[in-house]
Amino acid sequence: MKNRLSHINAQNRPEMVDVTRKEQSVRQARAAGRILLGAKARAQIAQNTVKKGNVCITAELAGVMAAKRTPELIPLCHSLQLTKVDVEATLTDTGVDVVATAKCVGQTGVEMEALTAVSVALLTVYDMCKAVDKSMVIEDIRLLEKNKTSAEGD
């Protein structure tokens, strides 16, 4: 059946996709999201006076750490040898925007790692600011792009 979901077997049970026969390629994915914050929280982040520490730097580190643990969180996700994870948390006039890039050489994509990095980075901002702002909203977590290129040549 061609329209069957890739993670569901013939017995309608979840299974990890077999990528054994897929060629190795350089895989990269970028994801983004944001958290809306009130003026008081934004001011404390800008002045680096949030009691739990530097919000943007801590969020970036949390995002990198989360990307590396993605297969422990997403049941059917393959374990990948990540070659690069970059997370940028930027204070804006409405809150904090996060963009994450994940990269590997492998047989399957890294979009789940990029999305996990963004999600956990935003949750870290939430955790660090919850004493100051009770109206925070995490929104618009999305995949911006994913691509693969031949692993040969480098």
Helices and strands as residue ranges (DSSP letters): E 25-36, H 39-47, H 55-68, H 70-73, E 82-91, E 95-106, H 111-129, E 137-150
